[in-house]
Amino acid sequence: MTTTLIILVSLTGGVAGLIAGLKNDLSGVHLIFAVAGAILGAVILTYTAILTLKVLVVAAIIVGIYYAVQWIRGLA
């Protein structure tokens, strides 16, 4: 799953960098830098999104446990 996601993100970032570079009349090394920067940015943003999602899931579990304990205390 993660490998497939990284491949898709890399392809998407590469195409976005290529389009942006060609639109701004870049060529040679500058075009390569635009594509590489777009791929790196896309991978970093995807990793950040996955990490944020994991943190939110853990926070939701903690809050759920807290409210379950409060509910059980209310029954007693």
C-alpha positions, 0 to 999 in steps of 0.5 A: 500500500505504501509503496503504491502510494509513493509511486503514485505520488512520485508520478504525480509530482513529476508530471506537475514539476514537468508541466510547471517547468515547461510552462515557465520555459525551463530547460536542462538542469533547471527543468530537472530541478523543477521535476525533482523538487516537485517529486520531493515536495509531493513525497514530503506532503504525503508523508506528513499527511500519513503521519497526521492521520496516524496521530489523529487516530491515536488521539481519537482512541485516547478520547474514546477511552476517556469517555468510556471510563467516564461513562463506566464511572457514571454507572457505578 
